[in-house]
Amino acid sequence: MRVLVLHGPNLNLLGERDPEIYGTQTLAEVDETIGAAAKEIGLDVRCEQYNSEGAIIDALHAARKSFAGVVINPGAYAHYSHAIADAIAAIGIPVVEVHLSNIAAREPFRRTSVTATACRGVVSGLGAVGYVLALRALGEMIV
């Protein structure tokens, strides 16, 4: 089964941006981890990264016809993008949200995720392992 992993804004700077918060792995290394885990689980995964809200929405809309589920790290959009939340709710396939950092322990504006309300589950604060756990959960949902 095909799964889309969507990385949101600024994740292309992983390994450089605030490594004490987001870790030292680059996005390419995270994607390698995701690919290896997906293969082990028996999923066909495609990873994409977008900095713009509209591109994420377009990718979600397209996913409904080509993928069985989505793992999304909406980045800062999680905290205010009702448009992405609406897109997640509209596509009719399961979506699991991932955050590398523990958003509940961050600045007050980061503690609420409006996109999470449209997702089947959320993994937060476990670094890149969160993507692997989200893939495992998604694999159970789409069997």
N, C-alpha and C positions, 0 to 999 in steps of 0.2 A: 504494500500500500504506500502511496505517495504522501509525504508530509512536507509542508513548506515551513521553513524557519525564517521569520522576519526579524531582522535587527533594525532598530530605529536610530534616531539621530545621535550622532557623535560616537556611535559604537565603532566606526571606522578608525577611531583614535585610541582604541584599547591598547594597553601597554605603554602609552604615552601620557594619557590624561588621568590624573589623580590615581596613580597605581595603588596608593594606600587604601583607596575605596574600591576600585574596580579590578585590581589585580595587575599582574605584569604580562599576562598572556595577550598576544595580539588577536585581532579578529580572525585572521587566517588560522591561528592555532586553536582558537575556540571552535571554528568550523571543522577543523580536523577531528577534534574530540567529538563533536556532534556526528560527523560522518561515520566514525568508528562505532559509536554507540548505536546509531541507526542500523548499521549493517548487522550488528550483534542481535538487535531486537527483531530484525527482519523487515525494516522499513526502508523505503527509498526516499532519501531526503534531499531537498534543494534549499540552499541558504542564500538569502538576499539581504542587502542592507540599503536603507534609504534614509536620507536626512530630511526629506520633505513629507509633510502630512498627506498631501494629495497622492504622492507616489505610494505611500503605505496603504491608503484607502483603495487605490487602483489595484494594488497587488492582492489585497484581501478579496475584492470583488472577483478578480480573475481566478483566485484560488478555489472558489466554490465549484468551478467546473473541472478543475484539474487535480485537486488534492483531496484526500480524505480528512485532513485536519491541519491545523496551524499551531506552531509554537511562536509566540511573539514577545519580543522585548521592545515595548513601545518607547523606552527611554523616558525623557521628560514629558512626552505627549501623554503618558499614563495619567498625569496629574491634572490635565485640563482638556483633553481632546474628546469631547462628546461626539465629534464626527467619526473618529476611529472607533469609539464604543458602538456607535450606531452601525458602522460597517461590520463589525464583529457580530453583532446581534442579527444582522440581515443575511449573512451568508449561509446559514444553515448547516455548517460543519463545526465540529468541536474545536475550540481554541483554548490553549493554555498559555497564561502570561508568565513571563520570567523576568526577574530583576537580579542582576549580579550582586547588588548591595541590599542590605536589609532596609527597605524603605521606611519601615515602622520606627527605625532608630535614627533616621536622618532629619534634616531640617523640617520644620512643620509643614511647609508646602508640599513636601515629597511624601508625606505619610498617608495620603489618600490617593487611591488609583480609581479614576472614573472608568477606565477601560476594563478593570477587573470585574466590574459588575456584569459585563457581557460575556465573560469567559467562564469556562467550566471549572477552572482552578487556577491557582497562582503559586509559584515557587519564588521565594525571595530570600536573599541574603546568603546563598550558598555558592556564590561565584559561578564558574562555568559548569560545575556539577549540576546546577539547577536546570540547565538545558537537558542534560541526560535524564534527570528525574522527570522532567516535563515530557520528554519523548516516550519514556516508559509508561507514564500515565496515559498519554495520548494513544499509544499502541493498544492499551487495554480498552480504551473507549471505542476504537474504530474496528475492533475485531469482528 
